[in-house]
Each structure stands twice: as structure tokens, then as C-alpha cells.
């Protein structure tokens, strides 16, 4: 293992210990590699197409994620975590954005 890689691992372990001891806050937000999209959707009692429509995904994305053909990446994982935590808040924000766009078009 090269010195550069070792230094990064050492820094990460040191940060983890400081966080565990309550002396530091995480520098990065932890976003898990795997998100259970079906569990989130089921909790909201939505069909795949309704979930997709409500939150700006395609029905194909939802099907592929749930059937393991692909998985949500990057920002989609973070977005799904937010939806899971506060689905009504996300809906309210999206609704407000849509309403403000309608208002601009009418002007």
C-alpha cells in the first residue's frame, strides 16, 4: 500500500474516533450505497408509477431499482433518503415550485 493511501485511511480512522468520542462532527454526510426504494414506496402506499410521478422519477427507474437491475446513484440516493424522512415536506416543496412556475408563465 502506498503512503498516500495509508495517510487517507489513517485520517479517516482518526476522524471516526473523534466523532465516536463526541469531539468532532462528521465532515461528510453518510449516504448508504444501497437504498431500499420498494420499502420507501410501500411505506407511502404508492404504486411505482405514482411514486415516480410524485417525486420526479420515471416509472422505469423505479422498476429497475426495485428489481435490482440498477440502483440509484449519487444525488438520487440522497433525494430518496430525504423522501423517506419527510415525504410530505418534499411534496410541499415540489408543489410550491410548480405553483411559482405557473405564476411566472401567467405573467
HUPE-V351071 format. One record per helix or strand. SS is the DSSP state (helix for helix, strand for strand). FROM is the first residue (numbers start at 1). LEN is the number of residues. If there is no record, write none. Layout:
BEGIN
ss | from | len
SS | FROM | LEN
SS | FROM | LEN
END
This chain:
BEGIN
ss | from | len
helix | 3 | 18
helix | 37 | 7
helix | 48 | 8
helix | 59 | 8
helix | 74 | 12
helix | 87 | 20
END
